[in-house]
Amino acid sequence: MSAPTITPVFVRLKLSLLRNGLRQSTGRRAAYIASAVAALLFAALQLIGLIALRGNEHAESVVVLLVGVLALGWAVMPLFFPSGDETLDPTRLVILPLRPRPLVRALLAASLVGIGPLFTLCLLTGSVIAVAHGGAAYAVGVVAIPLALLVCVALARAVAAANIRLLTSRKGRDLAVLSGLVIAVGAQVVNFGAQRLGSSGLGQLDPAAEVLRWVPPASAVGAVDAASEGAYGAAVLQLALTAGALAALLGVWSRHLTRLMTAPDGSTLQAVTASAVRERKPTGLARLLPAGRTGTVMERSLRYVWRDPKTKAAWVTSLAIGLIVPVFNALQGTGSIYFACFAAGMLGILMYNQFGQDTSAFWMVAMTISSRRDAYVELRARALALLVITLPYATLVTVLTTALLGDWPRLPEVLGLSFALLGAMLATGAWSSARFPYSIPQEGYKNVAPGQSSLAFLSIFGGMVAASLLCAPVIAVTVWLNVTPNGDHWTWILLPAGAAYGALVTWLGLRLAAPRTAERLPEILTAVSKG
């Protein structure tokens, strides 16, 4: 008597996980339903668009590249969203007496349950309809669609199994913060590519499609197009390539499952060595920091940037968007050199809610502040730590934008505006950190604790408006010099003037925020400890 199959059990398990996850809270249920509706509507629009592409001479190039990009998305999804699917972690099943082959079949079937596979199925169906002509092509398409879908799912599973030790560690969680950067850069690349295609036509996709049509799973759609043209030998070969890729991925996945289910996990063991207990001495860049409280606070702030996931996510997002907006607009020929100030603005926002990143550990900082002078040094050191990164980065973005636009005469005034804006945001950020602190939850993707959204709004948007008003004198001088006859000969003075103005505003802001910080230490600790 043969053993019962475990595949139906895993499919029911996946459905139970989805159902129980939606029962946890009304907000999660609403978010899931909204995302499902948005994904299905987008898939329906894509399906209609692909069907409308039928008969176009470049339809095959479009659908082949689309399937290739879709497969790439499946490959990177586990790296950036490891907690999006509980069944991606096979180590949860270690205590169960399961063999790799039945486990692979069961997990593969369970992977076909969800919004992602349904979205992929719609796009693959539309791609086949766009290039299929004749009964033979549709027959090939019936095989190509499930084959390509299984390749995408198996690719995601193989990548997750190969990297599960990393993804379940702290470094893996830190890797997830790059998802915002990938999405931001990807959106700009897609926008840039769409504009290029709109001006140059779809014909420029043909060379890349000729290569990609032989790469699984895009080769499955290429087989449908080959069958439409009567090249049945090429169609069979391309289907064979896709099937071979599926078999190879399942083999790799099975080997990694065997290793995960049998090998011990020593990732949580730490060897105690003499160096671990040796007195720590400043090393690397830490040796360049000032002595005393200033250097200690700067080092702590910079370590937050490198180690704390939420702080790292905020920095990565600000650095990426601060570069993407001016540079991509310059590449598209629609930008202005003044867009370079966007980098200083995005980085200046990081000064807001300085104490929120400390969470409940702020009590240790509060214990060291006994006077307004201590509060001033604390805030000054945090501003200096931010300037270590933001000042050269804002300068780099400004110079790069100027080089792309070729508007070198305006470089001094834009740098001056950037420095003034950065100084104004440091000043308002220090004051709002003391006046409107809020907690940043350590778990999940929310950056504001429940009930503190209004504080975050007042802190960030109110501070941005105040910073803009503080920059009004420098903006007014810039406009005056640009509209005055021969005034452009004196715009260079805006560089030292803007830098000096930014430094002065920062100093005043820190001086005004220090007394408020020293007086409100208990209130700040209460506010940042709610997450």
N, C-alpha and C positions, 0 to 999 in steps of 0.2 A: 504494500500500500504506500503510495507516494505521499510525501509530506505536503500539507496544505500550503498554498502560495501566500506570501505575506503582502503582496502588492495591494489588494483591496484594503488591508489593515492600514497601510501607510497613506493611501488616498483618503480614507476616513479620518486618519489622524491629522492630515493637512487641513481638511474641512473643519475639524474640531478646533484646531489652532486658530483658524480664521474667525470662526464663530465666537469662540471665547475671547479673542482679542477685541472684537467689536463690543462685547458685553462689559468691558472694563470701565468705559466712560462714554458719556454722550458726545464729548468733544472728539474722541478718537473715532467713534462711529460716524460722526458727521464728516470728519476729515477723510475717512476711507471712502465713504459714499461720494463725496465731492471729487476726490481724485479719480475714482472709478468712472464716474460720469464724464469727467474731462478727458480721460484717456480714451474712452470708447468713442466720444464725439470726434476727437482728433483722428482716431483710427478710421472712423466712418468717412471723414473728409478726405483722408489719405486714400482710402479705397476708391472713393468717387473720382478723385484726381487721377489715380493710376488707370482706372478704366477709361477716363477721358483721354488719356495719353495713347490709347490704343490706335495704331495706324501711323503714329509719328515715326519718322525715320530714325530718331535717336531714342526711342522708347527703351530699347534693350540696354543702352548705356546707362540710362537713368535708373532702371530697376536693378541692374547688377550692382551699381554703386550703392544704391539704397540698402540692398540686402547685406552688402559688405559692411556698411556703417552700422546696421542693425546688429550684426554679429559682434562687431567691436564693442558695442554697448553691452551686450550680454557678457562679454569677457571681462570688462572692467567693473561691472555692477557689483560683484561680491567684494571687490577691493575697497570701494567707497561706501557701500551700504551693507556691512557684514551683519548688522542686527535687523535687517529688513525682513528676513525669513528665518524662523527658528530652526527649520529643517536643514539649513545650510551647514550646520555644525554637526558632523557625524560623531564627534566625541561624546555626544549625549547618549549614544547608543552602545557605548563600550561594554557595559555590564550585561547586555543582551547576547544570547548565543546565536548570532547571525553570521552567515557566511557572506563574503564580498559579492559574489555574483547575484544571489537573490536580493541582497541589499541594494545593489546598483539598479536592478530592474524596478524595485519598489520605489526607490527615491526618484528615479527617472519619471515614473508614472505620476508620483506626487508632485513633481516639478511642473507638470502640465496643468496644474490647478492654480488659477490666479489671473490677475489682470494682465501681467506681462506676457504670458503665453498667448492669451486671447488677442492682445494687441499685435503681437508678432504674426499670428495666424492671419489676421485681417490684411496686414501689409504683404505677406507672402502670397495670399490669394489675389490681391490686386495686381501684384507684380506678374504673376502667371497669366492673368487675364489680359494684361497689357501687351504681352508678346506672343501669346498662343494664337496660332492660325491653323485650323485643320484638326481633324479627329486625332491624329497621331500626337500632335503637340499637347492637346488636352489630356490624352492618356499619360503622356510623360509628366504633365503637371500634377496629375493625381498622385503620382509617386514622389515628385519633387517637393511638394508642399510639406507633407509630414516629415520627409527626410531632412529638409533644411531646418524645420522647427526643432527636430530632435538634436541636430548638430548644435544649434544655438543653446539649447538647454544643457546638453552634455558639456559644452564648452564652459558655461558658467559653473557647473558643478565641479568640473576638473580643476578649474582655477581656484575655487573655494577650498576644495580638499587639499590642494597643494600648498595653500597659504593659511590654513586654518589656525596653526599655532601662532602665526603673526597676527592674524585678524582678531583673535581673542585676547591679545595682550594689550598693554598700554600703548605700545607703538602702533599697533593696528588701529586702536581707537583714534590715535592722533592722525593716522592716514586718512581717516574718514573726513577730517576737516578740509581736506583738499577737494572734496566734492564740489564745494561752492566755487573754487577756482576753476575746476574743470568745466562746470556748467557755464560760468561767466565767459571764459575764453571760448568754449564751444559755441555759445550763442553768437558771439562777435564773429567767429570764423564763418559760421553759417550765414550770418547777415552779409558779411563781406563777399562770400562765395556767391550768394544769390544775386547781389548787385553785379558781380562780374559776369555771371551767366546771363543776366538780363540784358547786358550791353553787348556781349560777345556771342551769345547763342549756345545751344546745347552741344554743338559739334565738338567743342573742346573737351568734352567728357569721353569721347570715343577712344583715345589712346589708353587712358587708365582702365576703361571698361574692357578693352581687348585683353589686358593682362588679368584683371580681377575675375573675369568670367571662368577662368580655370582654377580659381581658388575657392574651396568650400567655405561656407555654404552657398556663395554666389554662383558656383558652378551648377547648382541644381536649377536655378533660373536660366542660366546660360544653356542648359540642356533643352529647356522648353523652346527657347529661341532657335536653337540648332534644329530641333525637330520641325519647327515651322518652316524652315528653309530647306527641308529635305535632307539635311546632313545627319542621318540617323546614327552613323558610326560615331560622330563627335558627341551626339546626345548621350549615347550609351556610355562613352568614356567619361563624360562629365558627371553623369549619375554615379558611375563607379568611383570616381574621385570623392564625391560627397559621401557615399556609403563607406569608403575606406577611411575617410576622416572621422566618421561617426564611430567606427570600430576602434580606431586608434585612441580617440578621446575616452571611450568606455574602458579601454585597457589601462590607460593612464589613471583614470579615476579609480578603477578597481585596485591598482597597485597602491595608490595613496591611501585608500580606505584600509587595505590590509595593514599598511604600516601604522596608520593611526589607531587601529583597533588592537594592535599587538605591542607596539613600542611604548616604553614608559615615558612619561612626560616629566622632564626635569626643569621645565621653564620657571617653576616657582621656587626652585632651590637656589640658594645663594651661598657661595663658599665664603667662609670667614677667613680673610687673609690679613697679614700684617698691615698691608696698605689700606685695608678697610678701616682699621682703627687708628691709623697713624694720624697725627694732627694735620688737619687740612691747611694747605698753604695756597695762596693765590697762584693760579696757573693761567696760561694763555692770555686772552684779552683782559681777564680780571686784574692782571698786574698793572694795566694802564689806567685803571680807575682811580679816582682820588682817594685819599686815606680818610678814615673816620666814618661818620654816619652817612655822608653823601655817597661814598663809594659802596658801602654796604647796601644801601637802599637801591642804588643803580644796579648792582649785581643781582639783587633779588628781583627787581622788575624785569631785567633781561632774561633771567631764568624762567620767569612766568611766561614770557614770549616763546621760549623754546620748549617748555615742558607742559604747561597747562593747556589742555585741549581747547577750552573755550577762548582763552586769550590768543592762542595760536590761530584759531579760526578767524577771529576778528582781524588779526594782523594780515593773514593771508588774503582775506577778502578785500581789505582796504588797499593793500599793495597791488593786488591784481586789478581792481576796478580803477584805482588811481592811474595806472599805466594804460589800461585798455581804452578808456574813454578818449583821452587826447590822441593817443597813437593811432588807433583804428580810424578815428575821424580824419586824422591827417592823411592816412593811407588812402582813404576813400575820396580825398579831395574836397571834403565838405567841412573840415575843421578850421578852427581858429587857434592862433598861438596862445590866446588867453585861456583855452581849455586846459593848458598845462597847470593852471592854478587848482584844477580839480584834484590833483595828487596831494597838494598841501591840505586841502579841505578834508579829503578822506582820511588822511593820516592824523590830522588835528582832532578828529572825532575820538580817537583812541585815548585822548586825555580825559574825556568825560567818564565819570563814575570810576575813578581810580581805586577807590576802596572796595568797590563791589567785587573785584577779582580776588580780594583777600578772603571773602566770605566770613565765616565765624572765626577764622584765624586772625581777624583784624584786632582781636583783643591783645595779641602780642605786640602789635604796632602801637595800640593805644597805651599800653603800659610804659612805653618808652617816650611818650609825649607828655611833658610836664609843664611846658610853657609855650608861648606863641613862637618863640625862637625855634623850638624843636619842631613845631608844626610847619614852620616856614622851610626849614632844612629838609623835612620829609617831602613836602610838595615840590621843592626845587629839585631834589634828587630824582623824583619821578619824572619831572619835566625834562631833565637832562638826559635820562635814560631813553626817553622817547625821541629826543633830538638826535641822539647818536645814530638812529636809523632814519628818521624822517627828513632831516636836513639834507644829507647827501642824496637820498632817494628823490626828494622833490626837485633838487637841482638836476639830477640825471634825467628825470622825466621832462623837465623844461628844455634842457639842451637837446634831447632826442626829438621832441616835438618841433623845436625850432629848426633842426637839421632836416626833418622830413618836409617842412613847409618852405625851407630856404629863406626864412625871414629873420636873418641874423641881426639887423639893426634894432629889432624890438626885444632881443634877449635880455638886456639889462632891466628894462621896465617890467617885464613879466617875472623875472627873478625877484625883483623888489616887491611886486605885488604878492608873490607866493610867500616870501618871508614875512611880510606884514600880516597876511592871512593866517599863517601858521602861528605867529606870536599871539594874535588875537584869540585864536582857538585854544591855545595853551592857557591863556589868562581866564577865559570864560570856562574852560574845562576844569581848572583848579577850583574856581568858585562854585560851580555846579556840583563838583564832587563832594564838597562840604555841605552844600545846601540841599541837594536832591539825590542822596545816595540810594541805591537799590541793590537787591541781591541778584546774583547770577546763579541759577540752579546748576549744580555739577552734573546731574544726570539729564538725559534727553537733549533735545535740540533747542529748547526755549532759552532765550537770553535774559528773560525778565521773570522774576518770581510772581506767582498769582497775586493780584491785588496791587501791584506796583507799576502797572503799565503807564498810569498817569505821571508818576515820578520820572520814568524813563523818557516819556514824551517831553516833559518840561525840561529835563536835563539836556537832552540832545538837541531838539528842535529850537527850544528857547535859547540855548547857548549858541546855536548856529546863527540865529537872527541877531543876537547881541554881537557876535564876532563880525558879522557883516557890517553892522553899524559902526563898530570900532575901526574897521578898515576904511570907512567913508573918507577920511582926510586923504589917504594915499590914493584912493580911487579918484577923488576929485582933482588932485594934482595931475594924475595921469591923463584924465580927460582934458584938462586945461592945456597941458603941454601938447596934446595931439591935435587940438583944434586951433591953437594959437599959431600964427605965421612964424616959421622958423623955430617953433617950439620943439620940433623933433630933434633939434641939435642938442637939446638939454635933457632928453629922456634918460640919458645914462645916469643922471644924478639920482634917479629913482631906485637904483640898486643899493647904494649905501644908505639912502634915506629910508627905504623900505626895511632894510635889515635893522637899522637903528630903531625905527619905530616899532618893529616887532619885538625887539629885545626890551624896549621900554615898557610896552604894554604887558609883556609877560611878567616883568618884574613887579609892576603895579598890581597885576592880577594875583600873583602869589602873595604879595603883601596884604592884600585885602582878604584873601581866602584863609590865610594862616590863623587870624584870631577866631574866625568862624569855626575852623576845624578844631582848634584847641578847646573851644567852649562846647562843642556838640559831639564829643567823643562817645558818650553813652548812646545818644540818638543814632549816630552813624553805625555803631556796633549792632544795635537792634535792627536797623534797616538792612544791613548787609548779611545778617544771619538768618534770614527768613527762607532762603532757598534750600 
